[in-house]
């Protein structure tokens, strides 16, 4: 059985749709500008859930990220796409998803590939599901941290975090 290739949404610098491209092709060399998202799930104590990327990931394996990072499907509502991916990656259903801001970043991972993305950052404050159930193809472990503790961890070892999380976390803490 042939697996269907994932198509990413190419955008211009104003985040307007310009086409589609296979995921692997999109991340070659310096990367093609595409649309994606980062969701930061918080618990009742206002702690932020971080997920360590699985070793199966080609780009930034075994590195801490926000809760869920992903890509929208063509024609998909942005919030619905983010909610879909939260459920696929960690098994939570988000009811209260708040759009925070967009960031543009470009980062290269060794000689393997690059991200060049306009990233929509969301916060999920009210997720329901019982237990967190990480998809092992996506997440190897998770933890909850206060913003203060996470600030210290980022300062002490920024290389242990994805580049998009670092940009988004800096902006998030500036807004707080």
C-alpha positions as CSV (number, residue, x, y, z in Angstrom):
1,X,0.0,0.0,0.0
2,X,1.4,3.4,-1.0
3,X,1.3,6.0,1.6
4,X,-0.3,9.4,0.7
5,X,2.3,12.2,0.8
6,X,1.5,15.1,3.1
7,X,1.0,18.4,1.3
8,X,1.9,21.6,3.1
9,X,0.3,25.0,2.3
10,X,2.7,27.4,0.7
11,X,2.1,31.1,1.5
12,X,3.5,34.5,0.7
13,X,5.0,36.9,3.2
14,X,1.5,38.1,4.0
15,X,0.4,34.5,4.9
16,X,-1.8,34.2,1.7
17,X,-2.2,30.8,0.0
18,X,0.1,30.4,-3.1
19,X,0.0,26.7,-3.5
20,X,0.9,23.3,-2.1
21,X,4.0,21.2,-1.8
22,X,5.0,17.8,-0.5
23,X,6.3,18.1,3.1
24,X,9.7,16.6,2.4
25,X,10.3,19.0,-0.6
26,X,9.1,22.0,1.5
27,X,11.8,21.3,4.1
28,X,14.8,20.9,1.7
29,X,17.7,23.3,1.6
30,X,16.6,26.6,3.2
31,X,12.9,25.6,3.2
32,X,9.9,27.0,1.3
33,X,7.7,29.5,3.1
34,X,4.6,27.6,4.4
35,X,1.9,27.9,7.0
36,X,1.9,26.0,10.3
37,X,1.0,26.4,14.0
38,X,2.1,25.9,17.5
39,X,-0.4,25.1,20.3
40,X,0.5,25.7,23.9
41,X,-1.7,23.8,26.3
42,X,-2.0,25.0,29.9
43,X,-3.4,23.2,32.9
44,X,-5.5,24.5,35.8
45,X,-2.3,25.7,37.5
46,X,-1.4,27.8,34.5
47,X,1.5,25.6,33.8
48,X,2.6,25.1,30.2
49,X,2.7,21.6,28.7
50,X,5.8,20.9,26.6
51,X,6.3,17.9,24.5
52,X,9.7,16.3,23.5
53,X,9.7,15.5,19.9
54,X,10.0,11.8,19.0
55,X,13.2,10.3,17.7
56,X,11.2,9.5,14.5
57,X,11.2,13.2,13.6
58,X,13.7,14.2,10.8
59,X,14.0,17.7,12.0
60,X,14.8,18.4,15.7
61,X,14.3,14.9,17.1
62,X,14.5,14.6,20.9
63,X,14.1,18.3,21.4
64,X,11.5,20.1,23.6
65,X,8.7,22.0,21.9
66,X,5.5,23.6,22.8
67,X,2.7,21.1,23.3
68,X,1.9,20.5,19.6
69,X,3.3,21.8,16.3
70,X,1.8,21.0,13.0
71,X,0.5,22.1,9.6
72,X,-3.0,23.0,8.4
73,X,-4.8,21.1,5.7
74,X,-6.0,22.9,2.6
75,X,-9.3,24.6,3.2
76,X,-9.2,23.8,6.9
77,X,-10.2,26.5,9.5
78,X,-7.1,27.4,11.4
79,X,-8.5,26.8,14.9
80,X,-10.0,23.5,13.7
81,X,-6.7,22.4,12.3
82,X,-4.9,23.1,15.6
83,X,-7.6,21.3,17.6
84,X,-7.3,18.3,15.2
85,X,-3.6,18.1,15.7
86,X,-3.8,18.4,19.5
87,X,-6.1,15.4,19.5
88,X,-3.9,13.4,17.0
89,X,-0.6,14.1,18.9
90,X,-1.7,14.0,22.6
91,X,-5.3,12.8,22.7
92,X,-6.8,15.9,24.2
93,X,-9.9,17.6,22.9
94,X,-9.6,21.4,23.2
95,X,-12.7,23.5,23.6
96,X,-11.1,26.9,24.5
97,X,-8.5,27.6,21.9
98,X,-7.2,31.2,21.8
99,X,-5.2,32.6,18.9
100,X,-2.3,34.6,20.3
101,X,-0.1,35.8,17.4
102,X,1.8,34.8,14.3
103,X,5.6,34.6,13.9
104,X,7.8,34.1,10.9
105,X,11.0,32.1,11.5
106,X,13.5,30.3,9.4
107,X,15.9,27.7,10.9
108,X,18.2,25.0,9.5
109,X,18.7,21.6,11.2
110,X,22.2,20.3,10.5
111,X,22.5,19.4,6.8
112,X,19.1,17.6,6.9
113,X,16.6,20.4,6.2
114,X,15.0,23.6,7.3
115,X,11.8,25.2,8.5
116,X,10.6,28.4,6.9
117,X,7.2,29.0,8.4
118,X,4.6,31.5,9.3
119,X,3.5,30.0,12.5
120,X,0.1,30.7,14.1
121,X,0.5,30.4,17.9
122,X,-2.5,29.3,20.0
123,X,-3.1,28.7,23.7
124,X,-5.5,26.0,24.8
125,X,-6.8,26.6,28.2
126,X,-9.6,24.0,28.5
127,X,-8.9,20.6,27.1
128,X,-10.9,17.5,28.0
129,X,-10.1,13.9,27.5
130,X,-9.3,12.0,30.7
131,X,-5.7,11.1,30.3
132,X,-3.0,12.6,28.1
133,X,-2.2,10.0,25.4
134,X,0.9,11.0,23.5
135,X,1.3,9.5,20.0
136,X,4.8,7.9,20.2
137,X,5.5,8.8,16.5
138,X,5.2,12.4,17.5
139,X,6.0,12.7,21.3
140,X,8.5,10.8,23.4
141,X,7.7,12.5,26.7
142,X,5.9,15.5,28.1
143,X,6.0,17.7,31.2
144,X,4.3,20.7,32.7
145,X,6.3,23.8,33.8
146,X,5.6,27.2,35.3
147,X,6.6,30.1,33.0
148,X,9.3,31.0,35.5
149,X,10.8,27.5,35.5
150,X,10.6,27.3,31.8
151,X,12.3,30.7,31.4
152,X,15.3,29.4,33.5
153,X,15.4,26.2,31.4
154,X,15.4,28.1,28.1
155,X,18.1,30.4,29.4
156,X,20.3,27.6,30.6
157,X,20.0,25.3,27.5
158,X,18.3,26.9,24.5
159,X,19.6,24.1,22.3
160,X,17.2,21.7,24.0
161,X,14.2,23.5,22.5
162,X,12.9,23.9,19.0
163,X,13.7,27.2,17.3
164,X,10.1,28.1,16.8
165,X,9.3,27.4,20.4
166,X,12.1,29.8,21.5
167,X,10.7,32.6,19.3
168,X,7.1,32.0,20.4
169,X,8.0,31.6,24.1
170,X,9.9,34.9,24.0
171,X,6.9,36.7,22.5
172,X,4.5,35.0,24.8
173,X,6.4,36.1,27.9
174,X,6.7,39.6,26.6
175,X,2.9,39.7,26.3
176,X,2.4,38.4,29.9
